Amino acid sequence: MQNVLPNKKLRQTKRKNKVIFFLFILFIFSPGFAIAQEILELDEIEFSFTGRQTFDDSQLKDAIALSKSSVLNINLIEGDIQKLKKFYFDNGFFDVIVDTSISVNREDAEASVTFKITENRRYKLDSALIKGLEKIPPETLSKIRKIITIKRGDNYSKVLVLQFGNEILDTLQNNGYMNARYTIDSGTVIKRYKEKGTVVVELSMEGTDTIYYFGKTTINIKDNEYGVRTELPADEITYKEGEIYSKAKKLDSERNISKIPIISSIKLNPGEYTGSTVNFSADITLNKKNELTPFIKGSNFENRFYLGAGIRYLNKYFLSGNRTLMLELEGDFHSTDVNRTEFSATVTQPHFLRRNITLTDKLSIGFNNVENYKNYFLANLTTLNYFIAPHTFYNNAYLDLNEELIWIKYDTIATGRQTQFNSILSITFEHDNTNNLLAPSSGFYHSILAGNAGLLPRLVTALLSKNIFYSQFFKFYTLNKFYFSLAKKDHTVLATNIKIGDIIEYGSGENIIPVQPPYKFFSGGSSSLRGWDAKENGILVNKINGGTFLVEGSIELRRRLFPNAEGFMSALGGAVFLDYGNVWETHKDFRFSQIAMAVGFGVRYDLFIGPIRFDFGFKLYDPSAPEGEQWLFDNPGRIFKDKFAIQFGIGQAF
């Protein structure tokens, strides 16, 4: 009996091996295996993900390589399974299971790949152990303990753990530990408590045994053909010799020096060590001093869109300093009856009196051609920009003094000509935490302006001439814009704005005239109520001349139409909007019932200069229309006659 049992087991094993071999032969000749072994060139590969709950398809597609390929083979699929597992692992899903199914249509050269994902439990952070801080003084340790990027109970995320490590590293390097770094295996999970669903991670720091100090800094300017003085970049260095090393001060110094127009690049490199003191060298390359470039641009004057073109000369080392001189000759065209030409010279002086104050002075001469008046002008705008701080509510303050001497011809004035001298002194406070200059998708912008006109002209007319006319008024204006991202990667954005302005005239005299159109408010146009053409809306006797009180706002939903496309279609967007508001003769005339409304839709195409847009606006409610025709559908036959406008613009409406 002892010999029978082993022989029986042997026969069973042989039969089992034959079955396995037969199944293997069957498998390798099956269509599915053939697909896996082939490298198929396909016109389209569709992807789908089933079973997952935490991440959307776009995030998962970014994690795999097959989504960027038109080739289907087993190596890519196996690699993508591992990539998905790593993606989930790095986000706390240590027990994730990933499987696939494949369907191929050879006739149409198409394939469908489905990744089936079973997430299982998501682990949370129990604690983080930090090694290498044994010699760190208490004041630096106190700063490290205040870092709260991660905390007990958070979902484990490798990205956040490494961000936590980077913040510790920054704290160390900003407090003298110039050579501090964390080890390659930092941020790894060292303990996993399955019963509690928690993990312990470890961060190990090195180079924390010596505090370093700034030594001397040598300025090295490569190919200094313009004789740029070394004192110019040296004045921008924020640290002093003998101070404790700070990475933040080193980076601030590099940023400050790089802002000097004549400087192309700057790198502060550590050089000779003397004990714990480190000398640095500032290695600098220069820009070309002179630059001559043509340009085109789009802009708005009095709510009208102008297409402009011109030529610009820039001197980046004007009068041997960090100031610039810019000369511009520009022509702006709206129509044959509405256009303007201007030549200007602008000098910009950073660090005027203080490091965070910039002085700009622009002198210009030009010609304006508008429907009811034509004028030549000589103007000067002096601006002091005071950068307050990045962390305060108001980041910037602007003090503007604008003087304009105008020789103007009105079609409605019997004498035909008039000489005006207008001057406005204003101050503006600005808050801006939006995330993009050309097309914001999140954040808030707010500005408030208060100004006075007439003080300087009153003095000039009293001392020099009685034949100069001017206006006296106070001006108040606030602009507020809000942006909310409603989808991943900012594909869908809700934007809204509101602006309120008031001009209050005062004083009387033979030289004092009403406030002139260039300083008033207007309604209607591509950046206003888009159901009206420029300067066609308003509770006004003459809408072209504008009013002194404005309330206006918009709500707009913007969406990238083909977020996953490539090439031309990837930059195509759309928008739907509601605009509201109006302009009145004075604030005393304001009525809620007279707030006009426009609705519409538009298309956008993103370029490097910002989005080009076409908007189609409809007058939803027109308080100036006759009774019974104020609402859009009161007379449907007139919708495409006088209740419709097409707008063009460069850049978002707001």
C-alpha positions as CSV (number, residue, x, y, z in Angstrom):
1,M,0.0,0.0,0.0
2,Q,2.8,2.3,0.6
3,N,3.9,2.1,-3.1
4,V,0.4,2.5,-4.5
5,L,-0.4,5.9,-3.1
6,P,2.7,7.6,-4.5
7,N,2.1,6.1,-7.9
8,K,-1.5,7.2,-7.8
9,K,-0.4,10.8,-6.9
10,L,2.1,10.7,-9.7
11,R,-0.5,9.7,-12.3
12,Q,-2.8,12.5,-11.0
13,T,0.0,15.0,-11.3
14,K,0.8,13.9,-14.9
15,R,-2.9,14.3,-15.9
16,K,-3.0,17.8,-14.3
17,N,0.1,18.8,-16.2
18,K,-1.4,17.6,-19.5
19,V,-4.5,19.7,-18.8
20,I,-2.5,22.8,-18.0
21,F,-0.3,22.3,-21.1
22,F,-3.5,21.8,-23.3
23,L,-5.0,25.0,-21.9
24,F,-1.7,26.9,-22.4
25,I,-1.6,25.8,-26.1
26,L,-5.3,26.8,-26.4
27,F,-4.5,30.2,-24.9
28,I,-1.5,31.2,-27.0
29,F,-3.5,30.5,-30.2
30,S,-6.6,32.3,-29.0
31,P,-7.5,35.7,-30.5
32,G,-7.0,37.5,-27.2
33,F,-3.5,36.2,-26.9
34,A,-2.7,37.2,-30.5
35,I,-3.9,40.7,-29.7
36,A,-1.6,40.8,-26.7
37,Q,1.4,39.7,-28.7
38,E,0.8,42.0,-31.7
39,I,1.8,45.6,-31.9
40,L,-1.3,47.2,-33.4
41,E,-1.3,50.6,-35.1
42,L,-4.7,52.1,-34.5
43,D,-6.6,55.2,-35.5
44,E,-8.3,55.5,-32.1
45,I,-8.0,53.9,-28.6
46,E,-10.9,54.5,-26.2
47,F,-10.4,54.3,-22.5
48,S,-12.8,53.7,-19.7
49,F,-12.4,53.1,-16.0
50,T,-14.9,51.1,-13.9
51,G,-15.2,50.5,-10.2
52,R,-13.3,53.7,-9.1
53,Q,-14.9,56.3,-6.9
54,T,-12.2,58.9,-5.8
55,F,-10.7,60.1,-9.1
56,D,-12.2,61.2,-12.4
57,D,-11.2,59.9,-15.8
58,S,-9.0,62.8,-16.7
59,Q,-6.8,62.3,-13.6
60,L,-6.5,58.6,-14.4
61,K,-5.7,59.1,-18.1
62,D,-2.9,61.4,-17.1
63,A,-1.4,58.6,-15.0
64,I,-1.1,56.1,-17.9
65,A,1.1,56.0,-21.0
66,L,-1.4,54.3,-23.4
67,S,-3.6,57.5,-23.5
68,K,-0.7,59.3,-25.3
69,S,-0.1,56.5,-27.8
70,S,-1.7,55.1,-31.0
71,V,0.0,51.7,-30.5
72,L,-1.6,48.9,-28.5
73,N,0.6,46.1,-27.1
74,I,0.8,44.0,-24.0
75,N,3.9,45.9,-22.6
76,L,2.1,49.2,-22.6
77,I,-1.0,47.7,-20.9
78,E,1.1,45.9,-18.2
79,G,3.1,49.2,-17.7
80,D,-0.1,51.2,-17.3
81,I,-1.5,48.7,-14.7
82,Q,1.6,49.3,-12.7
83,K,1.3,53.1,-13.2
84,L,-2.3,53.0,-12.0
85,K,-1.3,51.0,-8.9
86,K,1.5,53.4,-8.1
87,F,-0.9,56.4,-8.6
88,Y,-3.3,54.8,-6.1
89,F,-0.5,53.8,-3.8
90,D,0.8,57.3,-3.7
91,N,-2.7,58.5,-2.7
92,G,-3.1,56.0,0.2
93,F,-4.8,53.0,-1.6
94,F,-2.2,50.4,-0.7
95,D,-4.5,47.4,-1.4
96,V,-5.8,48.5,-4.8
97,I,-6.5,45.9,-7.5
98,V,-6.3,46.8,-11.2
99,D,-7.5,44.6,-14.0
100,T,-8.1,45.2,-17.7
101,S,-10.3,44.0,-20.6
102,I,-9.6,44.7,-24.3
103,S,-11.8,44.9,-27.3
104,V,-10.4,45.4,-30.8
105,N,-12.2,46.3,-34.0
106,R,-9.6,45.5,-36.7
107,E,-11.8,46.7,-39.6
108,D,-12.1,50.2,-38.2
109,A,-8.6,50.2,-36.6
110,E,-10.2,51.0,-33.2
111,A,-9.7,49.5,-29.7
112,S,-11.4,49.8,-26.4
113,V,-9.5,49.3,-23.2
114,T,-11.3,49.1,-19.8
115,F,-9.4,49.3,-16.6
116,K,-11.3,47.8,-13.7
117,I,-10.3,49.3,-10.4
118,T,-11.1,48.0,-6.9
119,E,-9.8,50.8,-4.6
120,N,-10.4,49.0,-1.2
121,R,-9.4,51.0,1.9
122,R,-7.8,54.4,1.8
123,Y,-5.1,54.7,4.5
124,K,-4.8,57.7,6.7
125,L,-1.7,59.3,8.3
126,D,-0.9,58.2,11.9
127,S,2.3,60.2,12.3
128,A,5.4,61.4,10.6
129,L,8.9,60.7,12.1
130,I,11.5,63.4,11.3
131,K,15.2,62.4,11.8
132,G,18.3,64.5,11.7
133,L,17.0,67.4,13.8
134,E,18.9,66.5,17.0
135,K,21.3,69.5,16.8
136,I,18.7,72.1,15.7
137,P,18.2,75.0,18.2
138,P,14.8,75.5,19.9
139,E,13.8,78.6,17.9
140,T,14.2,76.8,14.6
141,L,12.5,73.7,15.9
142,S,9.6,75.9,17.0
143,K,9.2,77.2,13.4
144,I,9.2,73.6,12.1
145,R,6.5,72.5,14.5
146,K,4.2,75.2,13.1
147,I,4.2,73.6,9.7
148,I,0.8,72.0,9.3
149,T,0.9,70.7,5.6
150,I,0.0,67.3,7.0
151,K,-1.6,66.2,10.2
152,R,-2.8,63.1,11.9
153,G,-6.0,61.7,10.3
154,D,-5.3,63.2,6.8
155,N,-5.5,60.8,3.9
156,Y,-2.0,59.6,3.0
157,S,-0.6,61.5,0.0
158,K,3.0,61.1,-1.1
159,V,2.8,64.6,-2.7
160,L,1.7,66.2,0.5
161,V,4.3,64.3,2.6
162,L,7.1,65.5,0.3
163,Q,5.6,69.0,0.3
164,F,5.8,68.8,4.1
165,G,9.4,67.8,3.8
166,N,10.2,70.7,1.4
167,E,8.7,73.1,3.9
168,I,10.9,71.7,6.7
169,L,13.9,72.0,4.3
170,D,13.0,75.6,3.4
171,T,12.8,76.4,7.1
172,L,16.2,74.9,7.7
173,Q,17.8,76.6,4.7
174,N,16.3,79.9,5.7
175,N,17.9,79.6,9.2
176,G,21.5,79.0,8.2
177,Y,21.5,75.3,7.2
178,M,22.6,75.9,3.6
179,N,23.5,72.3,2.9
180,A,20.3,70.8,4.5
181,R,18.6,68.1,2.4
182,Y,16.5,65.1,2.9
183,T,17.5,61.6,1.9
184,I,16.2,59.8,-1.2
185,D,14.0,57.4,0.8
186,S,12.4,60.2,2.7
187,G,8.6,60.2,2.7
188,T,8.3,56.5,2.6
189,V,5.9,54.4,4.7
190,I,7.7,52.6,7.4
191,K,4.7,51.2,9.3
192,R,1.3,50.2,8.2
193,Y,-1.5,49.4,10.7
194,K,-4.1,47.4,8.7
195,E,-6.5,47.0,11.5
196,K,-6.6,50.8,12.0
197,G,-6.1,51.8,8.3
198,T,-3.2,54.1,9.2
199,V,0.5,54.5,8.3
200,V,3.6,56.0,9.7
201,V,6.0,57.9,7.4
202,E,9.6,58.9,7.9
203,L,11.6,61.9,6.7
204,S,15.3,61.9,7.2
205,M,17.3,65.2,7.0
206,E,21.0,65.5,6.4
207,G,23.4,68.5,6.4
208,T,22.0,69.9,9.7
209,D,25.2,70.0,11.7
210,T,26.5,73.5,10.6
211,I,25.0,77.0,10.5
212,Y,26.5,79.1,7.7
213,Y,26.8,82.8,7.3
214,F,26.9,85.1,4.2
215,G,30.4,86.3,3.3
216,K,31.5,88.7,0.5
217,T,29.6,88.8,-2.8
218,T,31.6,89.4,-6.0
219,I,29.8,90.8,-9.1
220,N,30.9,89.2,-12.4
221,I,29.3,90.7,-15.5
222,K,30.0,88.7,-18.6
223,D,30.9,90.7,-21.8
224,N,30.1,94.0,-20.2
225,E,30.1,96.0,-23.5
226,Y,27.9,98.8,-22.1
227,G,30.0,99.4,-19.0
228,V,27.3,98.5,-16.6
229,R,28.3,99.5,-13.1
230,T,28.7,96.7,-10.6
231,E,27.0,98.9,-8.0
232,L,23.7,98.5,-9.9
233,P,23.2,94.8,-9.1
234,A,25.0,95.1,-5.8
235,D,22.3,97.5,-4.5
236,E,19.6,94.9,-5.2
237,I,21.2,92.3,-2.8
238,T,18.9,92.0,0.3
239,Y,21.4,90.2,2.6
240,K,24.4,91.6,4.3
241,E,27.9,90.2,5.0
242,G,27.9,88.4,8.3
243,E,24.2,87.5,8.4
244,I,23.0,84.0,8.9
245,Y,22.5,82.3,5.5
246,S,18.9,82.4,4.2
247,K,17.8,80.8,1.0
248,A,14.8,83.2,0.8
249,K,17.1,86.2,0.9
250,K,19.4,84.7,-1.7
251,L,16.4,84.1,-4.0
252,D,15.0,87.6,-3.3
253,S,18.4,89.0,-4.3
254,E,18.4,87.1,-7.6
255,R,14.8,88.2,-8.3
256,N,15.6,91.8,-7.6
257,I,18.7,91.8,-9.8
258,S,16.8,90.0,-12.6
259,K,14.3,92.8,-12.7
260,I,17.0,95.3,-13.9
261,P,16.1,95.6,-17.6
262,I,19.6,95.5,-18.9
263,I,20.2,92.1,-17.1
264,S,19.3,88.9,-18.9
265,S,20.1,86.4,-16.2
266,I,21.7,86.2,-12.7
267,K,22.8,83.3,-10.5
268,L,24.3,83.6,-7.0
269,N,26.7,80.8,-6.6
270,P,28.5,79.8,-3.4
271,G,32.3,80.0,-3.7
272,E,35.0,79.9,-1.2
273,Y,34.3,78.6,2.4
274,T,36.1,80.1,5.3
275,G,34.9,78.0,8.2
276,S,31.1,78.6,8.4
277,T,31.3,81.7,6.2
278,V,30.5,81.3,2.5
279,N,31.5,83.9,-0.1
280,F,29.2,84.2,-3.2
281,S,29.7,85.3,-6.8
282,A,26.9,86.9,-8.8
283,D,27.3,85.7,-12.3
284,I,25.4,88.0,-14.7
285,T,24.7,88.1,-18.4
286,L,23.3,91.2,-20.1
287,N,20.4,92.0,-22.5
288,K,20.8,94.1,-25.6
289,K,20.6,97.7,-24.5
290,N,18.5,98.9,-27.5
291,E,15.4,97.2,-28.9
292,L,13.2,98.3,-31.8
293,T,10.0,96.2,-32.4
294,P,6.7,96.6,-34.3
295,F,3.6,95.7,-32.4
296,I,-0.2,95.2,-32.8
297,K,-2.7,95.4,-30.0
298,G,-6.4,95.7,-29.2
299,S,-7.7,98.2,-26.7
300,N,-10.8,100.0,-25.5
301,F,-11.4,103.7,-25.4
302,E,-14.8,105.0,-24.2
303,N,-16.2,101.4,-24.5
304,R,-15.1,101.1,-28.2
305,F,-12.7,98.4,-29.4
306,Y,-9.7,99.8,-31.3
307,L,-7.2,97.7,-33.3
308,G,-3.8,99.3,-32.9
309,A,-0.4,99.0,-34.5
310,G,2.8,100.8,-34.2
311,I,6.6,100.7,-33.5
312,R,8.3,100.8,-30.2
313,Y,11.9,101.7,-29.2
314,L,13.2,100.6,-25.8
315,N,16.4,101.7,-24.1
316,K,17.1,99.3,-21.2
317,Y,20.0,101.2,-19.7
318,F,18.8,104.8,-19.9
319,L,21.2,107.4,-18.5
320,S,23.4,104.5,-17.2
321,G,21.0,103.3,-14.6
322,N,18.2,100.7,-14.0
323,R,15.6,103.1,-15.6
324,T,14.2,102.6,-19.0
325,L,13.1,104.9,-21.9
326,M,10.3,103.8,-24.2
327,L,9.3,105.6,-27.3
328,E,6.1,104.6,-29.1
329,L,4.4,105.7,-32.3
330,E,0.9,104.2,-32.4
331,G,-2.2,104.4,-34.5
332,D,-5.6,103.0,-33.2
333,F,-8.5,102.4,-35.6
334,H,-12.2,101.8,-34.9
335,S,-13.7,103.2,-38.1
336,T,-12.9,106.0,-40.6
337,D,-14.8,108.4,-38.4
338,V,-13.4,107.2,-35.1
339,N,-9.6,106.8,-34.8
340,R,-6.6,108.1,-32.9
341,T,-2.8,108.7,-33.3
342,E,-0.3,109.1,-30.5
343,F,3.5,109.5,-30.0
344,S,4.7,109.0,-26.4
345,A,7.9,108.9,-24.4
346,T,7.9,107.0,-21.1
347,V,10.6,106.9,-18.5
348,T,10.4,104.3,-15.7
349,Q,12.5,104.6,-12.6
350,P,12.4,101.7,-10.1
351,H,13.3,102.3,-6.4
352,F,12.3,105.9,-6.4
353,L,13.0,107.1,-2.9
354,R,12.3,103.6,-1.5
355,R,12.9,100.1,-2.9
356,N,9.1,99.4,-3.2
357,I,8.2,102.6,-5.1
358,T,8.4,102.9,-8.9
359,L,8.1,106.2,-10.7
360,T,6.7,106.3,-14.2
361,D,6.3,109.4,-16.4
362,K,4.7,109.4,-19.8
363,L,4.7,112.4,-22.1
364,S,2.5,112.2,-25.2
365,I,1.2,114.2,-28.1
366,G,-1.6,113.0,-30.4
367,F,-4.8,113.4,-32.3
368,N,-8.3,112.1,-31.5
369,N,-11.0,111.8,-34.1
370,V,-14.5,111.1,-32.7
371,E,-17.9,111.7,-34.2
372,N,-18.8,115.0,-32.5
373,Y,-15.4,116.4,-31.8
374,K,-11.7,116.4,-33.0
375,N,-8.8,117.4,-30.9
376,Y,-5.0,117.7,-30.7
377,F,-3.6,117.0,-27.2
378,L,-0.4,117.3,-25.2
379,A,-0.5,115.1,-22.1
380,N,1.6,114.0,-19.2
381,L,0.9,111.2,-16.8
382,T,3.0,110.8,-13.7
383,T,2.5,107.6,-11.6
384,L,3.9,106.5,-8.3
385,N,3.4,102.8,-7.7
386,Y,3.8,101.8,-4.1
387,F,4.0,98.0,-3.6
388,I,2.6,97.5,-0.1
389,A,3.1,93.8,0.6
390,P,2.0,90.4,-0.9
391,H,0.2,89.3,2.3
392,T,-1.9,92.5,3.0
393,F,-5.4,93.0,1.5
394,Y,-4.3,95.9,-0.6
395,N,-1.2,94.9,-2.4
396,N,-0.5,98.0,-4.4
397,A,-1.3,101.8,-4.2
398,Y,-1.1,104.1,-7.2
399,L,-0.8,107.9,-7.1
400,D,-1.6,109.5,-10.5
401,L,-1.3,113.0,-11.7
402,N,-2.6,113.4,-15.2
403,E,-2.4,116.8,-17.0
404,E,-3.8,117.3,-20.5
405,L,-3.7,120.5,-22.7
406,I,-6.3,120.0,-25.4
407,W,-7.1,122.0,-28.5
408,I,-10.5,120.8,-29.3
409,K,-13.1,121.4,-32.0
410,Y,-16.7,120.6,-31.2
411,D,-19.3,120.3,-34.0
412,T,-21.9,121.8,-31.7
413,I,-20.0,124.9,-30.6
414,A,-20.6,128.0,-32.6
415,T,-17.0,129.2,-32.2
416,G,-15.8,125.8,-33.4
417,R,-12.6,125.7,-31.2
418,Q,-11.8,125.6,-27.5
419,T,-8.7,125.3,-25.4
420,Q,-8.9,123.1,-22.3
421,F,-6.5,122.2,-19.6
422,N,-7.6,119.3,-17.5
423,S,-5.8,117.8,-14.5
424,I,-6.8,114.9,-12.3
425,L,-5.0,113.9,-9.1
426,S,-6.1,110.4,-8.0
427,I,-5.2,107.6,-5.7
428,T,-6.0,103.9,-6.3
429,F,-5.7,100.9,-4.0
430,E,-5.6,97.5,-5.5
431,H,-6.0,93.9,-4.3
432,D,-5.3,91.1,-6.8
433,N,-5.0,87.4,-6.0
434,T,-6.2,86.1,-9.4
435,N,-4.2,83.2,-10.8
436,N,-3.7,84.4,-14.4
437,L,-3.3,87.8,-16.0
438,L,-4.9,87.1,-19.4
439,A,-7.5,84.5,-18.4
440,P,-8.1,84.1,-14.7
441,S,-9.9,81.0,-13.4
442,S,-9.8,81.6,-9.7
443,G,-9.3,84.5,-7.3
444,F,-10.6,88.0,-6.6
445,Y,-9.6,91.4,-8.0
446,H,-10.7,94.7,-6.3
447,S,-9.7,98.3,-6.9
448,I,-11.0,101.6,-5.5
449,L,-10.2,105.0,-6.9
450,A,-10.7,108.5,-5.5
451,G,-9.7,111.6,-7.5
452,N,-10.1,115.3,-7.9
453,A,-9.9,117.4,-11.0
454,G,-9.5,121.1,-11.4
455,L,-7.0,122.3,-8.8
456,L,-4.0,122.8,-11.1
457,P,-6.0,124.3,-14.0
458,R,-7.6,126.8,-11.6
459,L,-4.1,127.9,-10.5
460,V,-2.9,128.2,-14.2
461,T,-5.9,130.3,-15.3
462,A,-5.5,132.6,-12.3
463,L,-1.8,133.2,-13.1
464,L,-1.4,132.8,-16.8
465,S,-4.4,132.9,-19.0
466,K,-8.2,133.6,-18.9
467,N,-8.8,131.8,-22.2
468,I,-8.3,128.2,-20.9
469,F,-11.3,126.2,-19.8
470,Y,-11.4,123.3,-17.3
471,S,-13.7,121.2,-15.2
472,Q,-13.9,120.7,-11.5
473,F,-15.1,117.4,-10.1
474,F,-14.6,114.6,-7.6
475,K,-14.4,111.1,-9.1
476,F,-15.0,107.7,-7.3
477,Y,-14.8,104.3,-8.9
478,T,-14.6,100.7,-7.8
479,L,-14.1,97.6,-9.8
480,N,-14.6,94.1,-8.4
481,K,-14.1,90.7,-10.2
482,F,-14.5,87.2,-8.9
483,Y,-13.5,83.9,-10.6
484,F,-14.5,80.4,-9.6
485,S,-13.1,77.2,-11.2
486,L,-15.9,74.6,-11.6
487,A,-13.9,71.7,-13.1
488,K,-10.5,70.0,-13.0
489,K,-7.8,71.9,-14.9
490,D,-10.0,75.0,-15.1
491,H,-12.0,73.8,-18.1
492,T,-15.1,75.5,-16.7
493,V,-15.0,78.9,-15.0
494,L,-17.7,81.1,-13.5
495,A,-16.7,84.8,-13.6
496,T,-18.6,87.8,-12.3
497,N,-17.9,91.5,-11.9
498,I,-19.5,94.7,-10.7
499,K,-18.3,98.3,-11.2
500,I,-19.7,101.5,-9.7
501,G,-18.5,105.0,-10.6
502,D,-19.6,108.5,-9.7
503,I,-18.5,111.9,-10.8
504,I,-19.6,114.9,-8.7
505,E,-19.1,118.3,-10.2
506,Y,-18.5,121.4,-8.1
507,G,-17.6,125.1,-8.4
508,S,-18.6,127.8,-10.9
509,G,-16.9,130.5,-12.9
510,E,-16.5,131.7,-16.4
511,N,-13.7,129.3,-17.2
512,I,-15.4,126.2,-15.6
513,I,-17.2,123.9,-18.0
514,P,-19.1,120.7,-17.5
515,V,-17.0,117.5,-17.3
516,Q,-16.0,116.4,-20.8
517,P,-16.8,113.1,-22.5
518,P,-13.3,111.6,-22.2
519,Y,-13.7,111.6,-18.4
520,K,-17.3,110.3,-18.2
521,F,-18.8,106.8,-18.1
522,F,-20.4,105.0,-21.0
523,S,-22.5,101.9,-21.4
524,G,-22.7,99.3,-24.2
525,G,-19.9,97.6,-26.1
526,S,-17.7,94.6,-26.1
527,S,-16.7,95.0,-22.4
528,S,-20.0,96.4,-21.2
529,L,-23.6,95.5,-21.9
530,R,-23.1,93.4,-25.0
531,G,-26.6,93.7,-26.3
532,W,-25.8,97.3,-27.2
533,D,-23.1,98.7,-29.5
534,A,-20.5,101.0,-27.9
535,K,-22.0,104.1,-26.2
536,E,-25.5,103.2,-27.2
537,N,-27.0,102.5,-23.8
538,G,-27.8,105.0,-21.1
539,I,-30.6,107.0,-19.4
540,L,-29.1,110.1,-21.0
541,V,-30.1,113.0,-23.3
542,N,-27.0,112.3,-25.4
543,K,-25.6,108.8,-25.0
544,I,-22.5,109.5,-27.0
545,N,-21.4,112.1,-24.5
546,G,-21.7,109.7,-21.6
547,G,-22.9,110.2,-18.0
548,T,-21.5,110.8,-14.5
549,F,-23.0,107.8,-12.6
550,L,-22.5,104.1,-13.6
551,V,-23.6,100.8,-12.2
552,E,-22.7,97.8,-14.3
553,G,-21.9,94.1,-13.9
554,S,-21.8,90.7,-15.6
555,I,-22.1,87.0,-14.8
556,E,-20.4,84.8,-17.4
557,L,-19.9,81.0,-17.6
558,R,-16.7,80.1,-19.6
559,R,-15.9,76.6,-20.8
560,R,-13.2,75.0,-22.8
561,L,-15.2,73.2,-25.5
562,F,-12.8,70.3,-26.2
563,P,-10.6,70.0,-23.1
564,N,-9.1,66.7,-24.2
565,A,-8.5,67.6,-27.8
566,E,-5.1,68.4,-29.3
567,G,-4.1,71.0,-31.9
568,F,-6.5,73.6,-33.2
569,M,-9.6,72.4,-31.3
570,S,-7.8,72.5,-27.9
571,A,-7.9,76.3,-27.8
572,L,-11.5,76.7,-28.7
573,G,-13.9,77.9,-25.9
574,G,-17.4,79.1,-25.4
575,A,-19.3,81.4,-23.0
576,V,-22.8,82.3,-22.0
577,F,-23.4,85.6,-20.1
578,L,-25.8,88.0,-18.4
579,D,-24.8,91.7,-18.4
580,Y,-26.7,94.3,-16.4
581,G,-26.4,98.0,-15.5
582,N,-26.8,101.5,-16.9
583,V,-25.4,105.0,-16.9
584,W,-27.2,108.1,-15.7
585,E,-26.7,111.9,-15.9
586,T,-26.0,112.0,-12.2
587,H,-26.4,109.7,-9.2
588,K,-29.6,111.5,-8.2
589,D,-31.3,110.1,-11.4
590,F,-30.5,106.5,-10.5
591,R,-33.5,104.1,-10.5
592,F,-33.4,100.3,-10.0
593,S,-36.2,99.9,-12.6
594,Q,-33.9,101.5,-15.2
595,I,-31.2,98.8,-14.9
596,A,-30.8,97.3,-18.4
597,M,-30.0,93.6,-19.0
598,A,-28.4,91.7,-21.9
599,V,-28.0,88.0,-22.4
600,G,-26.0,86.1,-25.0
601,F,-23.3,83.7,-25.9
602,G,-19.8,83.8,-27.4
603,V,-16.9,81.9,-28.8
604,R,-13.2,82.3,-27.8
605,Y,-10.0,81.1,-29.2
606,D,-6.9,81.3,-27.0
607,L,-3.7,82.9,-28.4
608,F,-0.5,84.0,-26.7
609,I,-1.9,87.5,-26.5
610,G,-5.1,86.2,-24.8
611,P,-8.4,84.9,-26.1
612,I,-9.9,86.4,-29.2
613,R,-13.6,86.5,-28.7
614,F,-16.9,87.0,-30.6
615,D,-20.0,87.7,-28.5
616,F,-23.6,87.7,-29.7
617,G,-25.7,89.8,-27.3
618,F,-29.4,90.4,-27.0
619,K,-31.3,93.2,-25.2
620,L,-33.1,91.2,-22.5
621,Y,-34.5,94.3,-20.9
622,D,-34.2,97.8,-22.4
623,P,-35.7,100.5,-20.0
624,S,-35.2,103.1,-22.8
625,A,-37.5,101.3,-25.2
626,P,-41.2,102.2,-25.6
627,E,-43.7,100.6,-23.3
628,G,-44.6,97.1,-24.6
629,E,-41.2,96.7,-26.3
630,Q,-38.8,96.7,-23.4
631,W,-38.4,92.9,-23.0
632,L,-36.7,90.8,-25.6
633,F,-39.7,88.7,-26.6
634,D,-42.3,91.6,-26.4
635,N,-41.9,91.9,-30.2
636,P,-40.1,88.8,-31.6
637,G,-39.9,90.2,-35.1
638,R,-37.5,93.0,-34.0
639,I,-35.0,90.7,-32.1
640,F,-32.5,90.6,-35.0
641,K,-33.2,94.3,-36.0
642,D,-32.6,96.5,-33.0
643,K,-32.3,94.1,-30.1
644,F,-29.1,92.3,-31.2
645,A,-25.4,93.2,-31.4
646,I,-22.2,91.4,-32.4
647,Q,-19.1,92.2,-30.4
648,F,-15.4,91.6,-31.0
649,G,-12.6,91.8,-28.5
650,I,-9.1,90.6,-27.6
651,G,-8.9,89.3,-24.0
652,Q,-11.7,88.3,-21.8
653,A,-14.6,90.8,-21.3
654,F,-13.4,91.2,-17.7
